[in-house]
Amino acid sequence: MSGLIDDFQELTCEIYQLFKVFVDRKFEYMKLKDDKTITNKQNNCMKKHVEKLESSNLDLKSEILKMTVTEKGKGKMSETEENLEKELKKCKNDYFFKKEKLERANRWTHSSKIVNKLSERNHNERAGIGFYNDKAVTTDLCYICGKLGHPFTECLVAINYRNKMLK
């Protein structure tokens, strides 16, 4: 009976060893399975990158072909270049028009100064801007505040400004 017990103990010991080997193999299998999913994901990412590179390569090849074709016909401009040239000319014209308009607006400030200087002079026999019914009555226009009725030497805005500057 002791032989059977010894055989039974040997078998249980072998079962434990086999179970231990089985568990180790199971963990290795699970680790390999996880590694496989990671490598599959990386492989898919690499495939996408390769596809993008191939499409960009095709785009570059088509651009090179376009450039070689346009170099042969360098004298001709494309439609977009022509449109851009037209827009540039239009912008230049608008710029010069607005610049001239601003210069005209500045002329009014200069002319109001001239009118004030003329109105300050002795103007008994004069007629024109700033005079009424040939009677030497001026409509004093202040070029500082832009109001009628007083010359720029009596402008309250200018007097207040001078007083602030002197303080």
MARBA-3410 file (N, C-alpha, C, O; in Angstrom, 1 decimal):
167
0.8,-1.2,0.0,0.0,0.0,0.0,0.9,1.3,0.0,0.5,2.3,-0.5 ~ 2.0,1.1,0.6,2.9,2.2,0.6,3.3,2.5,-0.8,3.6,3.7,-1.1 ~ 3.4,1.6,-1.7,3.8,1.8,-3.1,2.7,2.6,-3.8,3.0,3.4,-4.6 ~ 1.5,2.3,-3.5,0.4,3.0,-4.2,0.4,4.4,-3.7,0.1,5.4,-4.5 ~ 0.6,4.6,-2.4,0.6,6.0,-1.8,1.8,6.8,-2.4,1.6,8.0,-2.8
2.9,6.1,-2.5,4.1,6.8,-3.1,3.8,7.1,-4.6,4.1,8.2,-5.1 ~ 3.1,6.2,-5.3,2.8,6.5,-6.7,1.8,7.6,-6.8,1.9,8.5,-7.7 ~ 0.8,7.6,-5.9,-0.2,8.7,-5.9,0.5,10.0,-5.6,0.1,11.0,-6.2 ~ 1.4,10.1,-4.6,2.1,11.3,-4.3,2.9,11.8,-5.5,3.0,13.0,-5.8 ~ 3.6,10.9,-6.2,4.4,11.2,-7.4,3.5,11.8,-8.5,3.8,12.8,-9.1
2.3,11.2,-8.7,1.4,11.7,-9.7,0.8,13.1,-9.3,0.7,13.9,-10.2 ~ 0.5,13.3,-8.0,0.0,14.6,-7.6,1.1,15.6,-7.8,0.9,16.8,-8.2 ~ 2.3,15.2,-7.5,3.5,16.2,-7.7,3.7,16.5,-9.1,3.9,17.6,-9.5 ~ 3.5,15.5,-10.0,3.6,15.7,-11.5,2.5,16.6,-12.0,2.7,17.5,-12.8 ~ 1.3,16.4,-11.4,0.1,17.2,-11.8,0.4,18.7,-11.4,0.1,19.6,-12.2
0.9,18.9,-10.2,1.2,20.3,-9.8,2.3,20.9,-10.7,2.2,22.1,-11.1 ~ 3.3,20.1,-11.1,4.3,20.6,-12.0,3.7,21.0,-13.3,4.0,22.0,-13.9 ~ 2.9,20.0,-13.8,2.3,20.3,-15.1,1.3,21.5,-15.1,1.2,22.3,-16.0 ~ 0.6,21.6,-14.0,-0.3,22.7,-13.8,0.5,24.0,-13.8,0.1,25.0,-14.4 ~ 1.6,24.0,-13.1,2.5,25.2,-13.0,3.0,25.5,-14.4,3.0,26.7,-14.8
3.4,24.6,-15.2,3.9,24.8,-16.5,2.7,25.3,-17.4,2.9,26.2,-18.2 ~ 1.6,24.7,-17.2,0.4,25.2,-17.9,0.1,26.7,-17.6,-0.2,27.4,-18.6 ~ 0.1,27.0,-16.4,-0.2,28.4,-16.0,0.9,29.4,-16.6,0.5,30.4,-17.1 ~ 2.2,29.0,-16.5,3.2,29.8,-17.1,3.0,30.0,-18.6,3.1,31.1,-19.1 ~ 2.6,28.9,-19.3,2.4,29.0,-20.7,1.1,29.8,-21.0,1.1,30.6,-22.0
0.1,29.8,-20.2,-1.1,30.6,-20.3,-0.7,32.0,-20.2,-1.2,32.8,-21.0 ~ 0.1,32.4,-19.2,0.5,33.8,-19.1,1.4,34.3,-20.3,1.2,35.4,-20.8 ~ 2.2,33.4,-20.8,3.0,33.7,-22.0,2.1,33.9,-23.2,2.3,34.9,-24.0 ~ 1.1,33.1,-23.3,0.1,33.2,-24.4,-0.6,34.5,-24.3,-0.8,35.2,-25.3 ~ -1.1,34.9,-23.1,-1.8,36.2,-23.0,-0.9,37.4,-23.3,-1.3,38.3,-23.9
0.4,37.3,-22.9,1.3,38.4,-23.1,1.6,38.5,-24.6,1.6,39.6,-25.2 ~ 1.8,37.3,-25.3,1.9,37.3,-26.7,0.7,37.9,-27.5,0.8,38.6,-28.5 ~ -0.5,37.6,-27.0,-1.7,38.0,-27.6,-1.8,39.6,-27.5,-2.1,40.2,-28.4 ~ -1.4,40.1,-26.3,-1.4,41.6,-26.1,-0.4,42.2,-27.0,-0.6,43.2,-27.7 ~ 0.8,41.6,-27.1,1.9,42.1,-28.0,1.4,42.1,-29.5,1.7,43.0,-30.3
0.6,41.1,-29.8,0.1,41.0,-31.2,-0.9,42.1,-31.5,-0.8,42.7,-32.6 ~ -1.8,42.4,-30.6,-2.7,43.5,-30.8,-2.0,44.9,-30.9,-2.3,45.7,-31.8 ~ -0.9,45.0,-30.1,-0.1,46.3,-30.2,0.6,46.4,-31.5,0.6,47.4,-32.2 ~ 1.2,45.3,-32.0,1.9,45.3,-33.3,0.9,45.5,-34.4,1.2,46.1,-35.4 ~ -0.3,45.0,-34.3,-1.3,45.2,-35.3,-1.7,46.6,-35.4,-1.9,47.2,-36.5
-1.9,47.3,-34.3,-2.2,48.7,-34.3,-1.1,49.5,-34.9,-1.4,50.4,-35.7 ~ 0.1,49.2,-34.5,1.3,49.9,-35.1,1.4,49.7,-36.6,1.7,50.6,-37.3 ~ 1.1,48.5,-37.0,1.1,48.2,-38.4,0.0,49.0,-39.2,0.3,49.5,-40.3 ~ -1.1,49.1,-38.6,-2.2,49.8,-39.3,-1.8,51.3,-39.4,-2.1,51.9,-40.4 ~ -1.2,51.8,-38.3,-0.8,53.2,-38.3,0.3,53.4,-39.4,0.3,54.4,-40.2
1.2,52.5,-39.5,2.2,52.6,-40.5,1.7,52.5,-41.9,2.1,53.2,-42.9 ~ 0.6,51.7,-42.1,0.0,51.6,-43.4,-0.7,52.9,-43.8,-0.6,53.3,-44.9 ~ -1.3,53.6,-42.8,-1.9,54.9,-43.1,-0.9,55.9,-43.5,-1.1,56.7,-44.4 ~ 0.2,55.9,-42.8,1.3,56.8,-43.1,1.9,56.6,-44.5,2.2,57.5,-45.2 ~ 2.0,55.3,-44.8,2.5,55.0,-46.2,1.5,55.5,-47.2,1.9,56.0,-48.3
0.2,55.3,-47.0,-0.8,55.7,-47.9,-0.7,57.3,-48.1,-0.8,57.8,-49.2 ~ -0.6,58.0,-47.0,-0.5,59.4,-47.0,0.8,59.9,-47.8,0.7,60.8,-48.7 ~ 1.9,59.2,-47.6,3.1,59.5,-48.3,3.0,59.2,-49.8,3.5,60.0,-50.6 ~ 2.3,58.2,-50.1,2.1,57.8,-51.5,1.2,58.9,-52.2,1.5,59.3,-53.3 ~ 0.2,59.3,-51.5,-0.7,60.3,-52.1,0.0,61.7,-52.2,-0.1,62.4,-53.2
0.8,62.0,-51.2,1.6,63.3,-51.3,2.6,63.2,-52.4,2.9,64.2,-53.1 ~ 3.2,62.0,-52.6,4.2,61.8,-53.7,3.5,62.0,-55.0,4.1,62.6,-55.9 ~ 2.3,61.5,-55.2,1.6,61.6,-56.4,1.2,63.1,-56.7,1.3,63.6,-57.8 ~ 0.9,63.8,-55.6,0.6,65.2,-55.7,1.8,66.0,-56.2,1.7,66.9,-57.0 ~ 2.9,65.7,-55.6,4.2,66.3,-55.9,4.6,66.1,-57.4,5.0,66.9,-58.1
4.4,64.8,-57.8,4.6,64.5,-59.2,3.8,65.3,-60.2,4.2,65.8,-61.2 ~ 2.5,65.4,-59.8,1.6,66.2,-60.7,2.0,67.7,-60.7,1.9,68.3,-61.7 ~ 2.4,68.2,-59.5,2.9,69.6,-59.5,4.1,69.8,-60.3,4.3,70.8,-61.0 ~ 5.0,68.8,-60.3,6.2,68.9,-61.1,5.9,68.9,-62.6,6.4,69.6,-63.4 ~ 4.9,68.1,-63.0,4.5,68.0,-64.4,3.8,69.4,-64.8,4.1,69.9,-65.8
3.0,69.9,-63.9,2.4,71.2,-64.2,3.5,72.3,-64.3,3.4,73.2,-65.2 ~ 4.5,72.3,-63.5,5.6,73.3,-63.5,6.4,73.1,-64.8,6.8,74.1,-65.4 ~ 6.6,71.9,-65.2,7.4,71.7,-66.5,6.6,72.2,-67.7,7.1,72.8,-68.6 ~ 5.3,72.0,-67.6,4.4,72.4,-68.7,4.3,74.0,-68.7,4.4,74.6,-69.8 ~ 4.3,74.6,-67.5,4.2,76.1,-67.5,5.5,76.7,-67.8,5.5,77.8,-68.3
6.6,76.0,-67.6,7.9,76.6,-68.0,8.0,76.6,-69.5,8.7,77.5,-70.0 ~ 7.4,75.7,-70.2,7.5,75.7,-71.6,6.7,76.9,-72.2,7.1,77.5,-73.2 ~ 5.6,77.3,-71.5,4.8,78.4,-71.9,4.9,79.6,-70.9,3.9,80.1,-70.4 ~ 6.2,80.0,-70.6,6.4,81.0,-69.6,5.8,82.3,-70.0,5.4,83.1,-69.1 ~ 5.7,82.7,-71.2,5.2,83.9,-71.6,3.7,84.1,-71.3,3.2,85.2,-71.2
3.0,83.0,-71.1,1.6,83.1,-70.8,1.3,83.1,-69.3,2.1,82.4,-68.5 ~ 0.3,83.9,-68.8,0.0,83.9,-67.4,-1.3,83.0,-67.2,-2.1,83.0,-68.1 ~ -1.3,82.4,-66.1,-2.5,81.7,-65.8,-3.7,82.6,-65.4,-3.5,83.8,-65.2 ~ -4.9,82.1,-65.4,-6.0,82.9,-65.1,-6.0,83.5,-63.7,-6.4,84.6,-63.5 ~ -5.4,82.7,-62.7,-5.3,83.3,-61.4,-4.4,84.4,-61.3,-4.6,85.4,-60.6
-3.2,84.3,-62.1,-2.3,85.4,-62.1,-2.9,86.6,-62.7,-2.7,87.7,-62.3 ~ -3.7,86.4,-63.8,-4.3,87.5,-64.5,-5.3,88.2,-63.5,-5.4,89.4,-63.5 ~ -6.1,87.4,-62.8,-7.0,88.0,-61.8,-6.3,88.7,-60.8,-6.8,89.8,-60.4 ~ -5.2,88.2,-60.3,-4.4,88.9,-59.3,-3.9,90.2,-59.8,-3.9,91.2,-59.1 ~ -3.4,90.2,-61.0,-2.9,91.5,-61.6,-4.0,92.5,-61.7,-3.8,93.7,-61.4
-5.2,92.1,-62.1,-6.4,93.0,-62.2,-6.7,93.6,-60.8,-7.0,94.8,-60.7 ~ -6.7,92.7,-59.8,-7.0,93.2,-58.5,-6.0,94.1,-58.0,-6.3,95.1,-57.3 ~ -4.7,93.9,-58.3,-3.6,94.8,-57.9,-3.8,96.2,-58.6,-3.7,97.2,-57.9 ~ -4.2,96.2,-59.8,-4.4,97.5,-60.5,-5.6,98.2,-59.9,-5.5,99.4,-59.7 ~ -6.6,97.4,-59.6,-7.8,98.1,-59.0,-7.4,98.6,-57.6,-7.9,99.7,-57.3
-6.7,97.9,-56.8,-6.3,98.4,-55.5,-5.4,99.7,-55.6,-5.5,100.6,-54.9 ~ -4.5,99.7,-56.6,-3.7,100.9,-56.9,-4.6,102.1,-57.2,-4.4,103.2,-56.7 ~ -5.5,101.8,-58.1,-6.4,102.9,-58.5,-7.2,103.5,-57.3,-7.3,104.7,-57.1 ~ -7.7,102.5,-56.5,-8.5,102.9,-55.3,-7.6,103.7,-54.3,-8.0,104.7,-53.7 ~ -6.3,103.3,-54.2,-5.4,104.0,-53.3,-5.1,105.4,-53.8,-5.2,106.3,-53.0
-4.9,105.6,-55.1,-4.6,106.9,-55.6,-5.9,107.8,-55.5,-5.8,109.0,-55.2 ~ -7.0,107.2,-55.7,-8.3,108.0,-55.6,-8.5,108.4,-54.2,-8.8,109.6,-53.9 ~ -8.3,107.6,-53.2,-8.4,107.9,-51.8,-7.4,108.9,-51.3,-7.7,109.8,-50.5 ~ -6.2,108.8,-51.9,-5.1,109.7,-51.5,-5.5,111.1,-52.0,-5.3,112.1,-51.3 ~ -6.0,111.2,-53.3,-6.4,112.5,-53.8,-7.5,113.1,-53.0,-7.6,114.3,-52.8
-8.4,112.2,-52.6,-9.6,112.7,-51.8,-9.1,113.3,-50.5,-9.6,114.3,-50.0 ~ -8.2,112.6,-49.8,-7.6,113.2,-48.6,-6.9,114.5,-48.8,-7.0,115.4,-48.0 ~ -6.2,114.6,-49.9,-5.5,115.8,-50.2,-6.5,117.0,-50.4,-6.3,118.1,-50.0 ~ -7.6,116.7,-51.1,-8.7,117.7,-51.2,-9.2,118.1,-49.9,-9.5,119.3,-49.7 ~ -9.4,117.1,-49.0,-10.0,117.4,-47.7,-9.0,118.3,-46.9,-9.4,119.2,-46.2
-7.7,118.1,-47.1,-6.7,118.9,-46.4,-6.7,120.3,-47.0,-6.4,121.3,-46.3 ~ -7.0,120.5,-48.2,-7.1,121.8,-48.9,-8.1,122.7,-48.2,-7.9,123.9,-48.0 ~ -9.2,122.1,-47.7,-10.2,122.9,-47.0,-9.7,123.5,-45.7,-10.0,124.6,-45.4 ~ -8.9,122.8,-45.0,-8.3,123.3,-43.8,-7.4,124.5,-44.1,-7.4,125.5,-43.3 ~ -6.6,124.3,-45.1,-5.7,125.4,-45.5,-6.5,126.6,-46.0,-6.1,127.8,-45.7
-7.5,126.4,-46.8,-8.3,127.5,-47.3,-9.0,128.2,-46.2,-9.2,129.5,-46.3 ~ -9.5,127.6,-45.2,-10.2,128.2,-44.1,-9.2,129.2,-43.3,-9.6,130.2,-42.9 ~ -7.9,128.7,-43.2,-6.9,129.6,-42.6,-6.7,130.9,-43.5,-6.6,132.0,-43.0 ~ -6.7,130.7,-44.8,-6.5,131.8,-45.7,-7.7,132.8,-45.6,-7.5,134.0,-45.6 ~ -8.9,132.2,-45.5,-10.1,133.1,-45.4,-10.0,133.9,-44.1,-10.4,135.1,-44.1
-9.6,133.3,-43.0,-9.5,134.0,-41.8,-8.5,135.1,-41.9,-8.7,136.2,-41.4 ~ -7.4,134.9,-42.5,-6.4,135.9,-42.7,-6.9,137.1,-43.5,-6.6,138.2,-43.2 ~ -7.6,136.7,-44.6,-8.2,137.8,-45.4,-9.2,138.6,-44.7,-9.3,139.8,-44.9 ~ -10.0,137.9,-43.8,-11.1,138.6,-43.1,-10.5,139.5,-42.0,-11.1,140.5,-41.7 ~ -9.3,139.3,-41.6,-8.6,140.1,-40.6,-8.1,141.4,-41.2,-7.9,142.4,-40.4
-7.8,141.4,-42.4,-7.3,142.6,-43.1,-8.3,143.7,-43.3,-9.5,143.4,-43.0 ~ -7.9,144.8,-43.6,-8.8,145.9,-44.0,-9.5,145.5,-45.3,-8.9,145.4,-46.3 ~ -10.8,145.4,-45.2,-11.5,144.9,-46.4,-12.7,145.7,-46.7,-13.8,145.2,-47.0 ~ -12.6,147.0,-46.7,-13.7,147.9,-47.0,-14.2,147.8,-48.4,-15.4,147.9,-48.7 ~ -13.3,147.6,-49.4,-13.7,147.6,-50.8,-13.7,146.2,-51.4,-13.8,146.1,-52.6
-13.7,145.2,-50.6,-13.6,143.8,-51.1,-14.9,143.1,-51.1,-15.8,143.5,-50.3 ~ -15.1,142.2,-52.0,-16.3,141.3,-52.0,-15.8,139.9,-52.3,-14.8,139.7,-52.9 ~ -16.6,139.0,-51.8,-16.2,137.6,-52.0,-16.5,136.8,-50.8,-17.4,137.1,-50.0 ~ -15.8,135.7,-50.6,-16.0,134.8,-49.5,-15.8,135.5,-48.2,-14.8,136.2,-48.0 ~ -16.7,135.4,-47.2,-16.6,136.1,-45.9,-17.1,137.5,-45.9,-17.1,138.1,-44.9
-17.7,138.0,-47.0,-18.2,139.4,-47.1,-19.7,139.3,-47.4,-20.2,138.4,-48.1 ~ -20.5,140.3,-46.9,-21.9,140.3,-47.1,-22.4,141.6,-47.6,-22.0,142.7,-47.1 ~ -23.1,141.7,-48.7,-23.7,142.8,-49.3,-22.8,144.0,-49.6,-23.1,145.2,-49.3 ~ -21.6,143.8,-50.0,-20.6,144.8,-50.3,-20.4,145.7,-49.1,-19.7,146.7,-49.2 ~ -20.8,145.3,-48.0,-20.5,146.1,-46.7,-19.4,145.5,-46.0,-19.8,145.3,-44.8
-18.5,145.1,-46.1,-17.4,144.7,-45.3,-17.7,144.0,-44.0,-17.1,144.2,-42.9 ~ -18.8,143.2,-43.9,-19.2,142.5,-42.7,-18.7,141.0,-42.9,-19.0,140.4,-43.9 ~ -17.9,140.6,-42.0,-17.3,139.3,-42.2,-18.1,138.3,-41.3,-18.6,138.6,-40.3 ~ -18.1,137.1,-41.8,-18.6,136.0,-41.0,-17.4,135.3,-40.6,-16.9,134.4,-41.2 ~ -17.0,135.7,-39.4,-15.7,135.1,-38.9,-15.8,133.6,-38.7,-16.7,133.1,-38.0
-14.9,132.9,-39.3,-14.9,131.4,-39.2,-13.6,131.0,-38.5,-12.5,131.3,-38.9 ~ -13.8,130.3,-37.4,-12.7,129.8,-36.6,-12.2,128.5,-37.1,-13.0,127.5,-37.2 ~ -11.0,128.4,-37.5,-10.5,127.2,-38.1,-10.0,126.2,-37.0,-9.6,125.1,-37.3 ~ -10.0,126.6,-35.7,-9.7,125.7,-34.6,-10.9,124.9,-34.2,-10.8,123.7,-34.1 ~ -12.0,125.6,-33.9,-13.2,124.8,-33.5,-14.2,124.7,-34.6,-15.1,123.8,-34.5
-14.0,125.4,-35.7,-14.9,125.3,-36.9,-16.2,126.0,-36.8,-17.1,125.8,-37.6 ~ -16.4,126.9,-35.8,-17.6,127.6,-35.6,-17.5,129.0,-36.2,-16.5,129.6,-36.3 ~ -18.7,129.6,-36.5,-18.8,131.0,-37.0,-18.9,131.9,-35.9,-19.4,131.6,-34.8 ~ -18.6,133.2,-36.1,-18.9,134.2,-35.1,-17.7,134.8,-34.4,-17.8,135.8,-33.7 ~ -16.6,134.1,-34.4,-15.4,134.6,-33.8,-14.1,134.2,-34.6,-14.1,133.1,-35.1
-13.1,135.1,-34.6,-11.9,134.7,-35.3,-11.1,133.7,-34.4,-11.4,133.5,-33.2 ~ -10.1,133.1,-35.0,-9.4,132.1,-34.2,-8.6,132.7,-33.1,-8.2,132.0,-32.1 ~ -8.3,134.0,-33.1,-7.6,134.6,-32.0,-8.5,134.7,-30.7,-7.9,134.9,-29.6 ~ -9.8,134.7,-30.9,-10.7,134.8,-29.8,-11.4,133.5,-29.4,-12.4,133.4,-28.7 ~ -10.9,132.4,-30.0,-11.5,131.1,-29.8,-11.2,130.6,-28.4,-10.1,130.6,-27.9
-12.3,130.2,-27.7,-12.2,129.7,-26.3,-11.5,128.4,-26.2,-10.7,128.2,-25.2 ~ -11.6,127.6,-27.2,-10.9,126.3,-27.2,-9.4,126.6,-27.2,-8.6,125.9,-26.5 ~ -8.9,127.5,-28.1,-7.5,127.8,-28.2,-7.0,128.5,-26.9,-5.9,128.2,-26.5 ~ -7.8,129.4,-26.3,-7.4,130.1,-25.1,-7.3,129.1,-24.0,-6.3,129.2,-23.2 ~ -8.2,128.2,-23.8,-8.1,127.2,-22.8,-6.9,126.3,-23.0,-6.2,125.9,-22.0
-6.6,126.0,-24.2,-5.5,125.1,-24.5,-4.2,125.8,-24.1,-3.3,125.3,-23.5 ~ -4.1,127.1,-24.5,-2.9,127.9,-24.2,-2.7,128.0,-22.7,-1.6,127.9,-22.1 ~ -3.8,128.3,-21.9,-3.8,128.4,-20.5,-3.3,127.1,-19.8,-2.5,127.1,-18.9 ~ -3.7,125.9,-20.4,-3.3,124.6,-19.8,-1.8,124.4,-20.1,-1.1,123.9,-19.2 ~ -1.4,124.8,-21.3,0.0,124.7,-21.6,1.0,125.5,-20.8,2.1,125.2,-20.4
0.5,126.7,-20.4,1.3,127.6,-19.6,1.4,127.2,-18.1,2.3,127.6,-17.4 ~ 0.4,126.5,-17.6,0.4,126.0,-16.2,1.5,125.0,-16.0,1.6,124.5,-14.8
END
